[in-house]
Amino acid sequence: MTAPKTRWSQEVTRHSNALDLEAGVFTFDDPRAIALSLKRSAEASGRRKSTPFRSAMSMLTFYINRAGKDLPDERRRVLEAAKGELRKAFGKGASGKDASALPPGKI
């Protein structure tokens, strides 16, 4: 009998070399809780190669993209909403740019 195969993307999510993720972070029902957990992980990591915002957003996007068509609509809505919450948590506008650096009305 062979061991069950693990997808490489599952391994990346579980054992990211850049971020130590809170267990079950992508199963939370609250987009804000997901965003704040990713923010904590990104800010605490000494192994990331980019800014905390980019690292956290990359991990969230990676998870959404890897789930693909198998991701239920409700879960996708929660995770997509977590992107907006992550932008807010880092003080970024909808474009991902620093909101304080943009002229008023350009967020």
N, C-alpha and C positions, 0 to 999 in steps of 0.2 A: 504494500500500500504506500502511495506517495503522499508527501505532505501537501496540504492545500496551497495553491499558488496565491501569492500576494502580489497585487498590482504595484508597480513601481511608484505610481502616484499616491497610493495609500501609504507606502513607506515614507515618502517625502512629507506627507501631512503629519504622520505620527512622529517621525524622527528628523524633523527639519534641522539642517546644520546651521541655519541662521537664527531661528527662533525656537524657544522652548514654549510650546503652546500649552495652555490650560487644558486639561482633559475634557473632551466633549465640547469644546468651544463652539464648533460649528453646528451643534445640536441645540443650542440655547434658542428659546422662542422669542427672546427680546433682542432686536437689532442693536440697541444701545449696549446691552451686556456683551454681545459679541465684539462690538467695536472697542469697548473699554478693555476687554481682556486682551485683544490683539495689540492695543496700544501699550498696555503694561508689558506684554511679552517683548514687543519691539524695542521699547525704551530700556528694558533690563538686559537685552542681549548685547554681548560684547563681540559676537561673531558675525553680525550682519555687515554687509558690504555697502549699504546705502543708508539713507536717512530712515529714522524710525517710521515715518509716514509711508514711505515707499515700500519698506519691508512688510509692514502690516497690510497695506493695500494689495501688494503682490501675492501674499499668502491667501488672502480672501478671494482674489480673482482666480488664482490657481485652483483653489478648492471648487469654486463655482464651475470653471471651465472643465475640470477633470470629471465632475459629476455628469456633465453634459445632459443628454436627453433623459437620463435616469433620475434626475433631480426633480422631485414633485414640484408643481407650480407654487404651492404655499411655501415650501422651504426656499425656493428660488426668490420669492418675494421678500422673505425675511432676510436672506443673505444680501440681496440687492439693496434693501433698506439699510443694512449694516454698513454698506459703502458710504452712504450719506452720513450716517452717524459717525463713522470713522473720520470723514472730512471735518465734521463739526468738532470732534474731539481734538483734532490737531489744528483747528483754527483755519481750515482751508475752505475756499469757495467751491462751488460746484465743479469748477475746472480742475481742482486739485492744487491751485496756486494759493499762496499765502494771502488770506483775505485782507490782512492789514496793509499789504503792499499795493493793493488795487485801489483805484479811485472809487469814490462812492457810486453805487449803482452798477458796478461792473463785476459783482460777485455771481 
